[in-house]
């Protein structure tokens, strides 16, 4: 149980906007493409894959077990196994955690873990048509709202929880807009300087009248300004502070990481990208779910006798600017070590992918800046949070 578990490959697709460049690709398509690339760069034979674990939130219409489809599409043996995780926005990170545990326990040697989401393909539902409909019009339920963006307990949109966090922790509209602007500026700099090249896998898109290769994140908004952000109307409460500009967007994307023990990597002559040092998850009041990373990060720090100053970089998923600011301010995480290449407000938030995406980006940022230690953390609808600590040699 004391095996050192390492990540030897970490790739992601470019992130597409709602009904954007990736709209014709399913969650399975996206997960398959990025998984193939993750193992191809290792020159690792597909039959060496023991298991695939993928996060996916909006599963309706995707077919049986998304992870198994990705696994066999990638070329793994029939004897391999797969499972799909749904822990809302934490699904991709939980997939990596579960892969770590499987290898620790000796039940698998090599696992592809990650997350995938095509929010563009989330279907509309009619829950009662099978039993009740005999005559008249039919109303539909948006599965994206119902299964992902609405709190199951209060029935309120996730944006209301962001308003709750802003109010509870005194995060102003001005602060939120300033963070959103900074996230965009950092993402633009990262894109222009090629900082994402080592993590992004170009995706080939074949549509009936269009064929192209997507190489860059699509949601980064280059024309934004503080003036434009401050002029936006609030979305969830008339007297609130949360807007479309200081919230994450609706997106498509996937990430895949290859995990194994350090001993296995050495035997295959593979150089690890990162080592998984620790992981925590916590539960809190669903009404302030965005604040959960505060407790998840604090739990990791306390358990390892560390302080924020001991960690070089943090990746905190930017579901909403209000929760990023509340968490970072109360943990005393300075902006210079937080989301240094931009976050989900700029890049996008494909739900089941995001937990894996922020780990992929954290690895890349640590290596690019010659840093050593990092923590990635994410809030989860329903009142939960996760954090994973990694190190890069």
N, C-alpha and C positions, 0 to 999 in steps of 0.2 A: 504493500500500500504506500510505500515511500518512493515510488517511481517518479522521476522527473519527467513531466509531460511538456512537449515542445510543439510549437507550430512551425512547420517547414514550408508552408505556402499559404499566402493570403491574398485573394483576388476579389474584385468586385466588378460589376457592370457599371457603366455610366448610369446615372440616375435620370430617368425620364419623367417628364411632367404628365399630369393627368391628360389622357387622350393625346399624348405627344408621340415622340418618335418610336417608343417601344410599345405602343398600344396594341399592335398586332401579335405580340408575343405573350404567351401565357406565363404564369408563375413557374410551371414546369420547364418551359422553353428557356427562361432566364436562368433558372437554377442549373439546368443541364449545361448551358453554354459556359457558365463561369466555373462549374465543377470540372469540365473537360480541360479548361485552361489551367486550372490550379494543379492538376496532376501532370499535364503535359510539360509544364516548365520544370518538373522534377525528373522527367524521363522515367516516370514510374508506371509500370504496367498496370492496366486497369484491374486485372485479376488479383492484384495485391490488396485491393480495397476490401476490408472486412465488413464495413458498415457505413451507411450514410444517415446523418441526422440533420434535418432541416426544419427551421421555423417557418410557419406560414399561418397567417391569421384569417384571411378571407378565403376559406377553403371551398365554399359552395361552388359547384361546377367544375372544380379542378380534377375530378376523378379520384379513384382510390389512392390514398397514401402518396402524397406528392413526393416525399423523399424516396420512396421505392421507384417511382417513375424516373426520377432524376438518376438514381443509382443504375438502373438497367440501361437507360439511355446513354449513360456515360461509358458503359461497357463493362461494368463489374459482373462477376460471376453470379449465376442464379443462387449459389450457396451463400452469398452475402445477405445481409439483412438491413432493414431501414425503418425508421419511424419519423413521424412528423409531429412537431411540437407546436402547441398553441398556448403561449402565455402572453398573449397580446404583444405589445411593443418589445417585450423582453424575449420573444421567442428565439431570435437568432443567437442571442447570448446564452440562453438556456441550452440550446443545441450544442454549443461549444462546451459548456459545463458538463453536459451529459456525456459527451465524447471523452472528455478528460476522465470522468469517473469510470467509464467502461474500460479504458486503457489501464487506469490505476488498478482495477479489479482483475485484470488479466483476461477479460472476456473478448477483447479485440486488440489487434496490434496497430492497424492503420484505419483511421476514420476521416471521412470528409464531413465537416459540420459547417452549417451556415444558416442563411435565411433567404427567403424569396417572397416577393409580393408583386402582383399586378393589380393595383387598385383600379386601373382603367377597365379591367375585365370583371370587376365585382358585379355580380348579377343583382337584379331586382327580384324580390320574392313575393309569392302569394302563399301564405302559410295555411290557409283554410280551404283552398280550392278542392283538395282531394276529398274532403268530407262534407263541405257545406254548400258549395256553389251549385245552384240549379238554374238561376235566371238572373239577368241584369248585369250591370257593369262590375268590373273587378278592380280593386285597389291594390297597389303594390307597395312593398316595403323595400327600402334601399338597404341592401345587406351591409354596405360600407358603414352607414350610420348605425344600423341595428347591432352589428356584431363587432364593431371596432371603435366608433367615435362617440357612442352614447354610454354613459355610466349605467350599469345594470341595476344599481340599487336606487339611485335618485331619478333615473330616467332623463338626466340632463346631459347636454353635450360636454365633451371633454374641455371645451373652451371655458365653460363655467368653472371648472376646477382650477383653471389657470387664473380666472378672475378671483377666486377664493384665495389662492396663494398670494396674488398681488396685494389684496386687501390685508390679509393676515400679517404679511411681512413688509408692508409699506413699500412696495415696489412701484414707482411712479410710471406713468405713461412715457415720460421723457426718457427715463432709464431704459425702458423696454425698446423704444425706437432706436436709441443710441446703440444698444447691443445688436439689434437686428441689422443696423447699418454696418457695424463692425464685422459681423459675421459675413455679410455680403462682400465687403471690401477684402477680407481675408480669403474668401473663396475665389474671388476674381484674381487676386495675386497668385494663389496656388495654381489656378488653371493657366494663367498666362506664363508662369515660370516652369510649368511642367512638373509640379510637385506631385501630381496624382498619377503620373505615367507608370510608376512601378506597381500601383495597386489596381488600375483600371484595365479591364479586358475589352478591347473593341468588339462590338456586337454587330453582326451582319443581320440586316433586316430586309426580308424579301416580301414586299407587298405586291398586289396584282399589277399595279401601275408604277411601282416605285421600288428601287433597289439601292441601298446605301449602307455604309458602315458608320455606326455611331461610336464616337471616341471620347466624347466629353459630356459632363453633367449638363443637363438641359435647363434646370430650374434657376440657375444663377441669374439674378436680375441686374444687368449692368447699368440700367438707367435710373436706378433708385437713388434717392438722396434723403437726407434728414428732413428736408422740407416736404417731400412727397410722403414720407412715412408718417410725419406728424399730421398730415392733412386727411389721412384715411379715417373713415368712420369705424367706430367699434362694431364688433360683429355679434357679440353674445349678450351684452348688457348696454343699454343706452347710456348709462353713466359710468360705464366700465373703462378699461384701459387696454384690452386685448383686441388687436386688429388682425386682418389678414397679413399685414406687413411684418408684425412681430410674432407671428406664429409659423410653424412649419407648414409645408404644403402637402398636397396629395400626389403620390408618386409611384413609379414602377422601378424595381431594381432587385438585384440579388448579390450575395457575397458567399464565397466558399473558402474554407480554411482546411488544410490537411494537418491532422494531429497524429502524433505517435510518441512513444517514449524516447528519451534522449539516447538510450542504448540502441534502440531500433534505428534511429536516424544515423547514429555512428556506423552501425553495421551496413547501412545502405549508402554510406558516404554522402549523406545529405547534411548541409549546414543549417541548423535551426535559425529561424527568423526571430523567435521569441520563446520565452518560457512562461508558462502559466504559474504564477506564484500563489494566488489565493482568489477566493470568490465568496461573495455573500449575497443574500437576498433578504429583504425585510418586508413587513406589511405595515400599513398605516391607514388612517381614515381615508376612504375613497374620495371624499370631498376635497382633499388636498393632495391627491395622488402625485402631483408633480414635485412635491417636496421629498418624496421617498429616497432619492439618491443621497440626500444629506445623511440619512441614517445608514444607508448601505456603505457609503464611503467611510463614514466615521467608524463603522464596525470593523472594516478591514484595517484601518489605521490602528485602532485600539488593540485588535487581536495580534498585530505584528509589532507593537510598540513603536509605531511610526508617527510622524507628524506630517502635515501637508508639505512642509519644507523638504521632507525626505523624498517626495515624489516629484519627478522632473516635469511630467506633462499629464494633463487630464483631458479626457474626451467625455463630455457630458451631452447626451442627446438633447438637442434643442427642440423639444416638442413645442414649448412656448418660452419666450424670453423671460416672462415673469418667474418661471420656476428655475431656469438657469441662474438668474440673478439671485434669487432667494437662497438657493443651495450654495452657490459660490461665495456670496458675501458672508453667510453665516459659518462657512468652513474656512474663511479667509484664503480662498484660492484667488491668486492675483490673475488678472486678464492675460498677462504675458505667458502663462502656462496652461491656458484653457482654450481648447478648440482653435488651435493656432492656424489651421488651414480653413477656417469656417466650419459652420455646423449645419444642422438640419434646416434651420430657417433659410439658409441660402441654398444648400445642396438638395434638400428634400428628405422626406421621411416615409420610405416604403415600409410599412409597419413591421412585418415579420423579418425583414432584412436588417433593420436599423441596428439591433444589438450586435450583429456580426459585422456590420459596416463600420461602426465606430471602433471596434477592435482592430479591424484591418487598417483603418486610417491612423489609429494610434501607433501601431507597429511602424507604419511608413514614416510618420512624423518623428518618432524616436530615432529611427535609423538616419533620417535625413539631417537631423540636428545634432547627431552624435550624443544623444542622451541615453539614459539607462533604464529608468523606472517610469511606469505609467499606470494610471487607473482609468478604466472606461466605466461609465455608469449610465443607467437609463431608468426613466420612470415608466410605470405600467398602469394602464387603466384598471380600475378595481381596487386601487390602493396598495401598490407594491413597488419595489425598486430593487435593482440588481447592481452589483459592481464587480469588476474583475480586475485584478492586479497582474500586470505582466512585467517582464524585464527583457531587455535587449542587450546582448553582449557586444 
